[in-house]
Amino acid sequence: MNSSSEIQNHKLSSELDLDLDFEFDQPCGKLRLRDLLDISPTLTEASGAIIDDSFTRCFKSNPPEPWNWNVYLFPLWCLGVVIRYLFLFPARVLILTFGWIIFLSSYIPVHFLLKGHDKLRKKFERYLVELICSFFVASWTGVVKYHGPRPSRRPKQVFVANHTSMIDFIVLEQMTAFAVIMQKHPGWVGLLQSTILESVGCIWFNRTEVKDREILTKKLRDHVQGTENNPLLIFPEGTCVNNNYTVMFKKGGAFELDCTVCPIAIKYNKIFVDAFWNSRKQSFTKHLLRLMTSWAVVCDVWYLEPQNIKPGETAIEFAERVRDIISVRAGLKKVPWDGLLKYTRPSPKHRELKQQRFSESILRRLEEK
């Protein structure tokens, strides 16, 4: 476990990542704030651009540097494309198809024939969900290394993890059958949500519906009290981030349930493919196809030490402390943004206030110089 000093250093470096450092080679004399008022509009505009950039870069996929740039490397790149698309991809489709045949031929009889034996039925359904997730990981040639003790079913505990893609759930589910809190999705993903995944206790919501939030809070409280329920998994960022940063954790999901919070840190190695899913630009089907046509998906998962809220600590402070732990372990930078701004842009008044505060901080630092 990392020491508190490491967490504080990481936090400081993450905050400084969004600031500007001004260095003067020569003394510039006595600098007063009123002397800089004529350039404050320019500073405000510049700070606005910096703020926008620091937010949007959390949700951008950074393409790898091209390496097929000469006559020697280009034929090797072409050979790689042929192998990946004409050999690996068909083989992975066969693996996934075979997995679905095994899963459905077992799940349907278990689900309908064991309705009077709920405990036994849930046990088989958990095993089958873990199995189909393992086939999904195999269809990407997933190389996943798990660190720490495997999660267990206990009352009054909830697991939280940073979020890069919907495959985070698959990577974690192949090891332990979690009941995950997830946004409702359309298409075949929505069909799986409303049928198969409900059997392991997954809970769905619509972030645009206020009533859904109230119902969700009650469902979460009821779930964590059950001794036979699957471990509860929440992605408190509320959206997919590009695995370089962590955005603010929502306090209302896991950190106000009066239970133990178990952090999970997930870090993808981008050597073969970037696992980040930008749901606004790409469907999940296309995202899966991109993974299945890559060489491999390489990932590390750390099950970290459980945390409890400290005396006098607020839910927001608790959420930030857990985010510090996850960010340090996975090597991610913290940014002070709400991930829901990805879907709902802030009002002009709010943006203007943020820009004004940022420019004032710059002016104060210049005056101190």
C-alpha positions as CSV (number, residue, x, y, z in Angstrom):
1,M,0.0,0.0,0.0
2,N,1.4,3.5,-0.9
3,S,2.1,5.9,1.9
4,S,0.1,9.1,2.4
5,S,3.1,11.2,1.3
6,E,3.0,9.5,-2.1
7,I,-0.7,10.3,-2.4
8,Q,-0.1,13.9,-1.4
9,N,2.7,14.2,-3.9
10,H,0.6,12.7,-6.7
11,K,-2.3,15.0,-5.8
12,L,0.0,18.1,-5.9
13,S,1.5,17.1,-9.2
14,S,-1.9,16.5,-10.7
15,E,-3.1,19.9,-9.6
16,L,0.0,21.7,-10.9
17,D,-0.5,19.9,-14.2
18,L,-3.4,22.3,-14.9
19,D,-1.6,25.5,-13.7
20,L,0.9,27.8,-15.4
21,D,4.4,28.3,-14.0
22,F,5.8,31.7,-14.7
23,E,9.6,32.1,-14.6
24,F,11.4,35.4,-15.0
25,D,15.1,35.5,-15.9
26,Q,15.5,39.1,-14.8
27,P,13.7,41.1,-12.1
28,C,10.8,43.1,-13.6
29,G,10.5,45.7,-10.9
30,K,7.6,46.3,-8.6
31,L,4.5,44.8,-10.3
32,R,1.1,45.9,-9.0
33,L,-2.3,44.4,-9.8
34,R,-3.7,47.6,-11.2
35,D,-0.8,47.7,-13.7
36,L,-2.1,44.4,-15.2
37,L,-5.8,45.3,-15.5
38,D,-5.4,46.3,-19.1
39,I,-4.4,42.7,-20.0
40,S,-6.9,40.9,-17.8
41,P,-9.4,40.3,-20.6
42,T,-6.6,38.5,-22.6
43,L,-5.7,36.5,-19.5
44,T,-9.4,35.5,-19.0
45,E,-9.6,34.4,-22.6
46,A,-6.4,32.4,-22.4
47,S,-7.4,30.8,-19.1
48,G,-10.7,29.8,-20.7
49,A,-8.8,28.0,-23.5
50,I,-6.6,26.2,-20.9
51,I,-9.7,25.1,-18.9
52,D,-11.4,23.8,-22.0
53,D,-8.3,21.9,-23.1
54,S,-7.7,20.4,-19.6
55,F,-11.3,19.0,-19.7
56,T,-11.5,17.7,-23.2
57,R,-8.1,16.0,-23.1
58,C,-9.6,13.6,-20.5
59,F,-11.9,12.2,-23.2
60,K,-9.5,12.1,-26.2
61,S,-7.9,9.0,-27.5
62,N,-4.3,9.5,-28.3
63,P,-3.4,7.7,-31.6
64,P,0.0,5.8,-31.5
65,E,2.9,7.2,-33.3
66,P,3.2,5.7,-36.8
67,W,6.1,3.4,-37.2
68,N,5.6,2.1,-40.8
69,W,7.4,5.1,-42.3
70,N,10.1,3.6,-44.4
71,V,10.5,0.9,-47.1
72,Y,11.8,-1.7,-44.5
73,L,9.0,-1.3,-42.0
74,F,6.0,-0.9,-44.3
75,P,6.1,-4.5,-45.5
76,L,6.1,-5.8,-41.9
77,W,3.2,-3.5,-41.1
78,C,1.2,-4.9,-44.1
79,L,2.1,-8.5,-42.9
80,G,0.7,-7.6,-39.5
81,V,-2.5,-6.3,-41.0
82,V,-3.0,-9.5,-43.0
83,I,-2.4,-11.7,-39.9
84,R,-4.7,-9.7,-37.7
85,Y,-7.6,-9.4,-40.1
86,L,-7.4,-12.7,-42.0
87,F,-6.2,-15.1,-39.3
88,L,-6.6,-13.7,-35.8
89,F,-10.0,-12.0,-36.3
90,P,-11.8,-15.0,-37.8
91,A,-10.3,-17.3,-35.1
92,R,-11.5,-14.9,-32.4
93,V,-15.0,-14.7,-33.9
94,L,-15.1,-18.5,-33.7
95,I,-14.0,-18.5,-30.1
96,L,-16.7,-16.0,-29.1
97,T,-19.4,-17.9,-31.1
98,F,-18.4,-21.1,-29.4
99,G,-18.6,-19.3,-26.0
100,W,-22.1,-18.1,-26.7
101,I,-23.3,-21.5,-27.8
102,I,-22.0,-23.0,-24.6
103,F,-23.4,-20.2,-22.5
104,L,-26.9,-20.1,-24.0
105,S,-27.3,-23.9,-24.1
106,S,-26.5,-23.9,-20.3
107,Y,-28.0,-20.6,-19.2
108,I,-31.5,-21.1,-20.6
109,P,-32.2,-24.5,-19.0
110,V,-30.7,-23.3,-15.7
111,H,-32.7,-20.1,-15.7
112,F,-36.1,-21.8,-16.4
113,L,-35.7,-25.2,-14.8
114,L,-34.3,-24.2,-11.5
115,K,-36.8,-21.4,-10.7
116,G,-37.8,-23.1,-7.5
117,H,-34.2,-23.4,-6.3
118,D,-33.1,-19.8,-6.2
119,K,-29.8,-20.4,-4.3
120,L,-28.6,-23.1,-6.7
121,R,-29.9,-21.2,-9.8
122,K,-28.0,-18.1,-8.8
123,K,-24.8,-20.1,-8.2
124,F,-24.9,-21.6,-11.7
125,E,-25.8,-18.2,-13.3
126,R,-22.9,-16.5,-11.6
127,Y,-20.6,-19.2,-12.9
128,L,-22.0,-18.9,-16.5
129,V,-21.7,-15.1,-16.5
130,E,-18.1,-15.4,-15.5
131,L,-17.6,-18.0,-18.2
132,I,-19.0,-15.8,-21.1
133,C,-16.9,-12.9,-19.9
134,S,-13.8,-15.1,-20.1
135,F,-14.7,-15.9,-23.7
136,F,-15.0,-12.2,-24.4
137,V,-11.5,-11.6,-22.9
138,A,-10.2,-14.5,-24.9
139,S,-11.6,-13.0,-28.1
140,W,-9.3,-10.0,-27.7
141,T,-6.4,-12.2,-26.6
142,G,-6.7,-10.4,-23.3
143,V,-3.6,-10.5,-21.1
144,V,-4.9,-9.5,-17.7
145,K,-2.9,-9.6,-14.5
146,Y,-4.8,-9.4,-11.2
147,H,-3.0,-8.2,-8.1
148,G,-4.3,-8.6,-4.6
149,P,-7.0,-10.9,-3.0
150,R,-10.0,-11.9,-5.0
151,P,-13.2,-10.1,-3.9
152,S,-15.7,-12.0,-1.8
153,R,-19.4,-11.7,-1.0
154,R,-19.9,-9.8,2.2
155,P,-22.6,-7.5,3.4
156,K,-22.1,-3.7,3.7
157,Q,-19.3,-3.4,1.2
158,V,-19.1,-1.8,-2.3
159,F,-16.3,-1.9,-4.9
160,V,-15.4,1.2,-6.9
161,A,-13.1,1.4,-9.9
162,N,-11.9,4.0,-12.5
163,H,-13.7,3.7,-15.8
164,T,-12.1,3.5,-19.3
165,S,-14.6,1.4,-21.3
166,M,-17.5,-1.0,-20.9
167,I,-14.9,-3.8,-21.1
168,D,-13.9,-2.8,-17.6
169,F,-16.9,-4.7,-16.4
170,I,-16.1,-7.7,-18.5
171,V,-12.4,-7.7,-17.3
172,L,-13.6,-7.6,-13.6
173,E,-16.6,-9.9,-14.1
174,Q,-14.5,-12.9,-15.5
175,M,-12.9,-13.0,-12.0
176,T,-15.8,-12.3,-9.8
177,A,-19.6,-12.0,-10.6
178,F,-20.2,-8.4,-9.6
179,A,-23.6,-6.7,-9.6
180,V,-22.7,-3.5,-11.5
181,I,-24.5,-0.2,-11.6
182,M,-24.7,0.8,-15.3
183,Q,-26.3,3.3,-17.6
184,K,-29.1,1.8,-19.8
185,H,-27.9,1.1,-23.3
186,P,-29.8,0.5,-26.6
187,G,-29.4,-2.4,-29.0
188,W,-28.0,-5.8,-28.2
189,V,-26.2,-4.4,-25.1
190,G,-29.6,-3.3,-23.7
191,L,-31.0,-6.7,-24.4
192,L,-28.2,-8.4,-22.4
193,Q,-28.8,-5.9,-19.6
194,S,-32.5,-6.6,-19.3
195,T,-32.1,-10.4,-19.4
196,I,-28.8,-12.1,-18.6
197,L,-27.1,-9.5,-16.5
198,E,-30.1,-8.9,-14.3
199,S,-29.7,-12.5,-13.1
200,V,-26.5,-11.4,-11.2
201,G,-28.3,-8.4,-9.6
202,C,-27.1,-5.6,-11.9
203,I,-28.9,-2.3,-11.6
204,W,-29.7,0.0,-14.5
205,F,-30.5,3.7,-14.5
206,N,-31.0,6.6,-16.9
207,R,-28.8,9.6,-15.9
208,T,-31.4,12.1,-17.4
209,E,-34.3,10.8,-15.2
210,V,-34.4,12.4,-11.7
211,K,-36.8,9.6,-10.5
212,D,-34.3,7.0,-11.5
213,R,-31.7,8.5,-9.2
214,E,-34.1,8.3,-6.2
215,I,-35.0,4.7,-7.0
216,L,-31.3,3.8,-7.6
217,T,-30.3,5.1,-4.2
218,K,-32.8,2.9,-2.5
219,K,-31.8,-0.2,-4.6
220,L,-28.2,0.4,-3.6
221,R,-28.9,0.5,0.1
222,D,-31.0,-2.6,-0.1
223,H,-28.4,-4.5,-2.1
224,V,-25.4,-3.8,0.2
225,Q,-27.4,-5.2,3.2
226,G,-28.0,-8.6,1.6
227,T,-25.6,-11.4,2.6
228,E,-26.3,-13.5,-0.5
229,N,-26.1,-10.7,-3.0
230,N,-23.2,-10.5,-5.4
231,P,-20.6,-7.8,-4.6
232,L,-21.7,-4.4,-5.8
233,L,-19.5,-2.6,-8.3
234,I,-19.7,1.1,-9.1
235,F,-17.8,3.3,-11.5
236,P,-18.1,6.6,-9.6
237,E,-16.7,8.8,-12.4
238,G,-20.0,8.2,-14.2
239,T,-18.4,8.2,-17.7
240,C,-15.5,6.7,-19.6
241,V,-12.1,8.5,-19.2
242,N,-9.1,7.8,-21.4
243,N,-7.0,6.0,-18.7
244,N,-4.6,8.9,-18.4
245,Y,-6.8,10.9,-15.9
246,T,-9.4,10.4,-13.3
247,V,-12.3,12.9,-13.0
248,M,-14.3,13.6,-9.9
249,F,-16.0,10.6,-8.1
250,K,-19.7,11.0,-7.5
251,K,-20.3,10.9,-3.7
252,G,-23.9,9.8,-4.0
253,G,-23.3,6.3,-5.3
254,A,-20.8,4.5,-3.0
255,F,-19.7,7.0,-0.4
256,E,-23.0,7.7,1.3
257,L,-24.0,4.1,1.8
258,D,-22.4,3.8,5.3
259,C,-20.4,0.7,4.2
260,T,-16.8,-0.3,3.4
261,V,-15.5,0.9,0.1
262,C,-13.0,-1.4,-1.7
263,P,-11.0,0.4,-4.4
264,I,-10.0,-1.2,-7.7
265,A,-7.4,0.3,-10.0
266,I,-7.5,-0.6,-13.7
267,K,-4.6,0.3,-16.0
268,Y,-4.4,-0.6,-19.7
269,N,-1.2,-0.9,-21.6
270,K,-1.6,0.9,-24.9
271,I,1.3,-1.0,-26.6
272,F,-1.2,-2.9,-28.9
273,V,-4.5,-1.0,-28.7
274,D,-6.1,1.9,-26.8
275,A,-8.9,0.4,-24.8
276,F,-10.6,3.8,-24.2
277,W,-14.2,3.8,-25.5
278,N,-15.6,7.2,-26.7
279,S,-19.3,6.4,-26.7
280,R,-20.1,9.7,-28.4
281,K,-18.1,8.8,-31.5
282,Q,-18.2,5.0,-31.6
283,S,-20.7,2.3,-30.9
284,F,-19.8,-0.5,-28.5
285,T,-20.0,-3.0,-31.4
286,K,-17.3,-1.0,-33.4
287,H,-15.3,-0.7,-30.2
288,L,-15.3,-4.5,-29.8
289,L,-14.3,-5.0,-33.4
290,R,-11.4,-2.7,-32.9
291,L,-10.2,-4.8,-29.9
292,M,-10.8,-8.0,-31.8
293,T,-8.6,-6.9,-34.7
294,S,-5.7,-5.8,-32.5
295,W,-2.8,-7.9,-31.4
296,A,-3.9,-8.1,-27.7
297,V,-5.5,-6.1,-24.9
298,V,-3.0,-5.9,-22.0
299,C,-4.3,-4.8,-18.6
300,D,-3.4,-4.7,-14.9
301,V,-6.0,-4.8,-12.1
302,W,-5.2,-4.0,-8.5
303,Y,-7.6,-4.9,-5.7
304,L,-6.6,-2.4,-3.1
305,E,-7.1,-2.1,0.7
306,P,-10.7,-1.5,1.8
307,Q,-11.5,2.0,3.1
308,N,-14.0,3.3,5.7
309,I,-15.1,6.9,6.2
310,K,-13.1,8.6,9.0
311,P,-14.7,10.5,11.9
312,G,-15.5,14.0,10.7
313,E,-14.8,13.2,7.1
314,T,-17.5,14.2,4.6
315,A,-18.7,12.0,1.7
316,I,-16.9,14.3,-0.8
317,E,-13.6,14.1,1.1
318,F,-14.0,10.3,1.4
319,A,-14.6,10.1,-2.4
320,E,-11.5,12.2,-3.1
321,R,-9.4,10.1,-0.7
322,V,-10.4,6.9,-2.5
323,R,-9.7,8.6,-5.9
324,D,-6.2,9.5,-4.6
325,I,-5.6,5.8,-3.8
326,I,-6.7,4.6,-7.2
327,S,-4.9,7.3,-9.1
328,V,-1.6,6.7,-7.4
329,R,-1.8,2.9,-7.9
330,A,-2.7,3.1,-11.6
331,G,-0.5,6.1,-12.4
332,L,-3.3,8.4,-13.4
333,K,-3.5,12.2,-13.1
334,K,-6.3,13.8,-11.1
335,V,-8.3,16.6,-12.7
336,P,-11.0,18.7,-10.9
337,W,-13.8,18.1,-13.4
338,D,-17.2,16.5,-13.2
339,G,-17.4,13.7,-15.8
340,L,-21.1,14.5,-16.6
341,L,-19.9,17.8,-18.2
342,K,-19.0,15.5,-21.1
343,Y,-22.7,15.2,-21.8
344,T,-23.9,18.5,-20.5
345,R,-21.7,21.5,-21.1
346,P,-21.7,24.2,-18.2
347,S,-23.6,27.4,-18.6
348,P,-21.8,30.5,-19.9
349,K,-22.1,32.1,-16.5
350,H,-20.4,29.2,-14.8
351,R,-17.7,29.1,-17.5
352,E,-17.1,32.8,-17.1
353,L,-16.8,32.5,-13.3
354,K,-14.2,29.7,-13.6
355,Q,-12.2,31.7,-16.2
356,Q,-12.3,34.8,-14.0
357,R,-11.1,32.9,-10.9
358,F,-8.3,31.3,-13.0
359,S,-7.1,34.7,-14.4
360,E,-7.2,36.3,-11.0
361,S,-5.0,33.6,-9.6
362,I,-2.5,34.2,-12.4
363,L,-2.6,38.0,-11.7
364,R,-1.9,37.4,-8.0
365,R,1.1,35.2,-8.8
366,L,2.5,37.8,-11.2
367,E,2.0,40.5,-8.5
368,E,3.9,38.3,-5.9
369,K,6.8,38.1,-8.4
